[in-house]
Amino acid sequence: MKRFFVILMIFAGLSTFAQNGKELKATDADALVKVSVMDMKNKPSSGDIITLISKDNQTEYTGVTGDSGYFKIVVPNGDKYIVNFRSFAGEQRYKEIEIPKLDGTVEMNLMIKYELPEVVVLENVTFETSKTTIRTPSFPMLNKVAELLKNKKNMVIEISGHTDNVGETLANQKLSEGRAIAVKNYLVAKGVKPEQITAVGYGKTKPIADNNTTAGKATNRRIEIKILKQ
């Protein structure tokens, strides 16, 4: 089960920081936000994609945690923001924060503690019927998975293919494995290191829904991601 905690600290005063060679500075109009991400054992977590979305105008401000588990970003003060966290299931909304408009400059420390789900079904990844060809609507989701894996360079995952119970056991096994391999090949083509991914096919051996219904069969035809190493 996913767990998430947020600690928010706000204080006034002039502050400057450097990020990617560019000085970031709190001003009367913009707050400086330092975002820290840790796992549930308080270990800094690198490669996490965090987005702050303005509730006023929907502008997005995105950063990626470095090796020390943090990044710094400047956003307009006097606004509320939705904090999103990138996971294999897509963008997850975890918290809404408010950055007040105070006299002088504002600096904020935003600390996030999280736990990724061990197994995730890629809901929007589908294939041509009885083939290993990935359908075009699947690409946006797979592109986000690729971006996450490229940032989390030490993460190792298993991509598993699953089918319903229609057809012969061996044919389903080969189809599920071929689909898992197709997803791996797509991610590698997008720049993910091959050694980060293991592709496995389970055929019809691990249903998660009733194969006696049309909806159940559709649910069982799936691609899953399992985190093997973070």
HELIX and SHEET records of a PDB file:
HELIX    1   1 THR A  136  SER A  138  5                                   3    
HELIX    2   2 PHE A  139  ASN A  151  1                                  13    
HELIX    3   3 THR A  169  ALA A  189  1                                  21    
HELIX    4   4 PRO A  194  GLN A  196  5                                   3    
HELIX    5   5 THR A  214  ASN A  220  1                                   7    
SHEET    1   A 4 ARG A   3  ALA A  12  0                                        
SHEET    2   A 4 VAL A 106  GLU A 115 -1                                        
SHEET    3   A 4 ASP A  30  ASP A  39  1                                        
SHEET    4   A 4 TYR A  70  PRO A  76 -1                                        
SHEET    1   B 2 THR A  16  GLN A  19  0                                        
SHEET    2   B 2 LYS A  22  LYS A  25 -1                                        
SHEET    1   C 4 GLU A  60  VAL A  64  0                                        
SHEET    2   C 4 ILE A  49  SER A  54 -1                                        
SHEET    3   C 4 ASP A  79  SER A  87 -1                                        
SHEET    4   C 4 GLY A  90  ILE A  99 -1                                        
SHEET    1   D 4 VAL A 119  VAL A 121  0                                        
SHEET    2   D 4 ARG A 222  LYS A 229 -1                                        
SHEET    3   D 4 VAL A 156  HIS A 162 -1                                        
SHEET    4   D 4 ILE A 197  GLY A 201  1                                        
END                                                                             
